[in-house]
Amino acid sequence: MPLRLKIIFVVSCLWTALSCAADNYESNPSAQVVIDELVAEEDFDREQLMAIFAQAERKDSILKAIARPAEKTKPWYEYRAIFLNDTRENQGVEFFDRYRVELGRAEREFGVPAEIIVAIIGVETSYGRIAGSYRVIDALSTLAFDYPPRSPFFTSELKNVLILSRDQDIDPMSLMGSYAGAMGYGQFMPSSYRHYAIDFDNDDIVDIWNNPVDAIGSVANYFSEHGWRQGEVVVSAATAAANTPEAIFVKSRKDLKPTRTVAQFAAEGVVAKIKLDPDALATAMKFEQKDGYEYWLGLHNFYVITRYNHSAMYAMSVYQLSQALAARVAR
């Protein structure tokens, strides 16, 4: 073989070897830190962790997906149409009817409306139909070690999925979820699973992947633990004066927590269309329609919905789907 071809062949082999090595995280320095911490703090077996990270694969498709979330690329009227449509509503009514007894029990025990529980599961996974096609270990490893903007968060979630897998005697390589590592009917992150997932059918197994009853109880428990207030108004449509300052409307996840009162918003020109407690804390939102904007005031329970996903458009989609379902289901 000519020298030039030999050089090309050797370089090609080296590049292939390096590329293959980079496709998993067995030798990744950050993964080694995680392994050291889990061994020291959680009494893990080092060899088992090494074997897991040798199988964990870097996925470029995950990095591309997390860089373009829907709420950053779509106006409200397009985003809303994804979740508010005949198919999602019809499937929601079917889910509601099938698990009416369990939903009623969850509502009584946790104080969270059944339609909110169903809407969450509907928005997240189309009632379990689309729960994610990525291995959770791949998603969380990729984002922990190759997505610097949120590496601390995903590193923590990676640890949590390894702990829950061990504690629940689940093969971590078998868990499937979203590109962000969310799992099951309600798309719980691993930390949420460990804190809020419950055995709601009393079979001594907490299964949010295949058991919709556990998923129902777990979503209800999540909302209860985040402060849902039974019977309170969630959100009100509003009007806004032409001179209302733009600064008072929600612009990002940092603006979601209510800090102004309904009365203060009214003084700025944003007035609720229904009667609200003037002293209640709220957030003001404007959503883009094809022919302008619509305005809303979100109250405490609306903020609780945003604890599930830190997006005003997400929370509004959940709420409006819940109301569409409630209107069609006999109670």
N, C-alpha and C positions, 0 to 999 in steps of 0.2 A: 504494500500500500504506500503511495507517495506520501512524503512527510507532511505536506499541507493537509491531505485528507486525514492522516493520523491525528494531527492537531485538532482538526474540526471534530473528529470522532471523540477524542478524549474530552474536549470542552463540552460537547453535547452530553456525554455521559455524566460529567460532573454537574452540569446544569440540571439534568434530569434527577440526579440523586438529591441535589439541594432542594429542588422543587418538591419532590416527594416528602423530604424531611420536613419542609415548611407546611405541608398539608395537614400534619397532626401536631399535637402540642406536648408530646412526650419530653422533648428537650427544651421547651420554651422556658426562659428564665422566670417569667411571671407565673407560669404554671407551677414551677418548682417552689416558688414562694407560697402559693396556695396549698400545695402538698405539705410543705413544712408546717404551715399553720394548722392544717386539719389534723396532722399527726400529733402535734403538740397540744392543741386545744380541745380536740374532739376525739382523740384516741383512735384515729383511723390507722389502717394498715397501709404502710407506704407502698408496698408492692402492688396492692390492689388499686391504689390511686394511680400509680405509674401505668398500669395496664389500661385504666380508663382513659387517661390522657393520650395514650398511644393510639387509641381508637377515635378520639375526638378530632373532628375535621374542621378546618377553616373553610368557610363558605362565603365566597364573594357576593353571592346573591343576597345574603343576609345584610352585608354592609351596604349594598345598593338599596335594599328595601327600607332600612332604617333611616336612610338619608332623604327619603321622599314620602313621609307620612301624608295621608290624604288631606288632613286639615290644612296643610301648608300649600297644597297645590289646587284645591278645589274651593270655589265659592259655596256659600251655604246651600243655595238651591240645588246644586249638583251633589253635594255631600249628603244632604237630607234624602234625596231620591234613592240613594243606595239602601237606606234602612226603612224608609216609609214608602212601601209599595204593596201591591196586592199579594204578591207571593209571600213576603215576610209577614204580613198581617194574617193571611190564611193559615200559614204554618203555625203562627203564634196562637191562633184560636184552637187549632188541633192540639198543640202542646198543653194549653190551658185545660182543655176538656179531659185530656188523658190523665193529667196529674192534678186534677181539681182538689182531691182530698188532701194530698201532700202540700199543695200550695195554700189551702185553707189553714192547715196546721202551722205552716211556717208563718203565715200572717198573724195568727193568734199568738204564737210563742215569741215572735220577734218584733211585731208591730209594723212590719214592712208590707205594703200593699202587694198582693199577688201579682198584679199587672206590672209592677216595677221589676219584680224578680224575673218574670217571663220576658220582659223587654230587654233586660240585661243579657239574658241567655240568647235572645233573638239577635240582638245587635252584635254580640261577641262571636257567635258560632252558627247562626241560623238554626238554633235549637239543637246543637250538637252535630249538624251536618258538615260543618267546615271548622274543624278544631285545630288545624295546622298540620303541615306535612314535613316539618323539620324535626330532626332529633333534637331534643332539648339540650343535650350535652353539647352538640355542635353549635347551636345558636348561642348559648351562654358563654362557651369558650371563645367563640369568634368575637363576640362583643366585649368580653372581659379583657381579652389580650390584644385585640386588633381594632378597637374602637375607642381611642383615648378620651373623647369628650365625655363618655359615661362609663368609663372603665371601673371606677369604684363601685357604682351601683350594680353592674352586671357581675363583677367579681363576687360581691356579696350574694347575689342570686345564685351564682354557680356553687358557692359553698352550701347554700341552703338546699339546692336540689340534690347534692351529694349526701347531705345529712338526712333529708327526708327519704331518699332512696334506701339508705342503710336502715333507718329506723322502721320503715314500712316494709322492708324486705322486698324491694322492687329493683329489678335490673335497671340501672340508670341509662343504659344504652337503649332500652325499650320505650322510654318516655318520648312521646311526640307532642309537638306544640307549634306555636307561631314562630316567626322569624325572631321575635324578641324573647322567646322562652316561656311564653304564657301557655297554660295547660288546661285541658278539659273543657266541659260545657261552658263554664263561666270564665275561662281564660285567666286562671289565677297564676300569678308569678309564684315561684317556689316559696318565698317568704310569706306570701299571703296564704298559701296552702298550709304552712306550718302554724300560722297564727289563727286562721279563720275557718279552714275546711273542717267539716264535722261529719260524723256518721249519723245520718238523719233517718236511716231505715233500720237501725239497731241490729246490724249484722256483724258488728265489731270490725268493719273495714271502712276506711275513709277513701272512697273512690269517686273522684270528680271527673274521671276520664270516660268511664263506661256506665256510671250509675246516675241517671238524672235526678233521682230523689236526693242523693247526697249533694248533688250540685245545687238543687233548690234550697236545701237547708244551709249550705255553705254561703251562697249569695246573700240570703236573708241575715245570716250571722254577721257577714262582712258589713252590711249596712247598719245593723244594730250597733255593732262595736264602733262604727264611725259616727254614731250620734244621730241616727235617723229619729225624727220626732213624729210620732204617730198622729195623723189627722191634720198636720199643718200644711198650709199652702206651699207648693214647690216653686212655682214661677207664675208671673203675671205678665201678660202683654202690656205694652206701654206706648205712650206717645212721647215724642221728643221735639222740643222747640228748635227752631232753625239755628239759634245761637248757643245751643248746648255745647259745652266744651268737649272736644274729642277725647281729652285726657281722662274723662270719667268712665269711659267704656273699656270693657275688658279687651286687652290687646294680646296678652300671653298668659301662660299658666301662673305667673306670679301675681296676676290681678284677680284670681278667682275667689279668694277669700273675702267675704263681705266685711267692709270696714266703714261704709257710710250707711246712714239710716234712710228709710223710705222718704222721710220728710226732707232730708238733705238733698236727695236726688230730685224731689219735686221742686225744690228751690233752684236747682240747676236746669230745670226744664224737662226732666224725665218723670212722667206721671203715670202711675199704674192705672190700668183700665178697670180693675176691681178694687174694692175697699181693702186696704191693708193697714196693719198697725203702723202708725207713723214712726214709732221708735224701733221697728224691726230692722235689723241689718240686712243689706241687700247688695247685689252687684248689678250694674247696668251693662246690657249687651246690645249690640247691633249686628244683624245678620244680613248679608247681601242677597237680595232677590234680583230677578232679571230686570225689574223696573224700579229699583231703589233699595231701601233698607226697611227691615222691620225691627222693632225695639222691644226689649224685655227687661224685667227686673227678676233676678233669681234670688231666692231666699235661702234660709239655712239648709233645707233639704235638697235644694239644687246643688249647693256646695258639696253636700254629702255624695251626690252622684258623681261629681268631679273627682272625688277621692278614688273612684274606681278607675277613671281615666282622666288625666288632667287636661281636659279640653271642653270648652263651653259648647262647641258644636256637637261633640259626642254626648254630653249630658242632655242637651236639648233633643237630640235624636232619640235617646232612651225615653225621655219624658213623653215626647209626642207619640212614639210607638206605644207606650203604656196606655196613653189615653185612647188611642185608636182601638187597642185590644179591649180595654174596659168597656167601651161603647158597644162592642159586639158580643161580649160574653155575658150570659145571664148569671146574676149573682144571687 
